[in-house]
Amino acid sequence: MTVASNVRQADVVNGINADDVRGLIDGVKADPATGMTRWRVSSSWQGGTRSRAQVDSFELGGTTVKRSFTLDVDEPVELGGTNMYANPQEYLLAALNACMTVGYAALCALHGINIRKLEIVTEGEIDLRGFLGIDKAVTPGYESLKTRVTIKADAAQEQLRQIHAMVMASSPNFHNIAKAVHIDPALVIE
């Protein structure tokens, strides 16, 4: 005898519960305050060029959500480090790529598109004359970045182009890097 179930199967696409994402979207539409997030990372020097970044929580809609992650950072030997961990530039580019990856996976899931392959490569050049203070006319950071997204999915090319445009328009890290973000640097001397 087969027992009928009243439990509806979740709409999971690309490993993302699209029903949960739709619920989040509907909730934030109904009450924008529930969509406010606050992020915090605390970094401490570990000697040499090494540092450790600690994540303890984030806020969602005014509620603190506990979580604990550690990210270790270093520099290549050629830049004075010990090459034990990825360097700040690699984390920055990885964070950009990861944020866009989330966008593709979620937007494709919301549109019922199964992703078969998704790869994002981002690269850029930094002239060490700026970083090392050798030439004040040389910027210490990137002048530009090149990002290449390779996607294979169960969708028409035009639909994937639309998803791509939506990711570029809605990715927080794409926005943070592509547009100037005001930073308020404070110094505390003990």
Secondary structure, 3 states (H helix, E strand, C coil): CCCCCCCCCCCEECCEEHHHHHHHHHHHHHCHHHHCEEECCEEEEEECCEEEEEEEEEEECCEEEEEEEEEEECCCHHHCCCCCCCCHHHHHHHHHHHHHHHHHHHHHHHCCCCEEEEEEEEEECCCHHHHCCCCCCCCCCCCCEEEEEEEEECCCHHHHHHHHHHHHHHCHHHHHHHCCCCCCCCCCCC
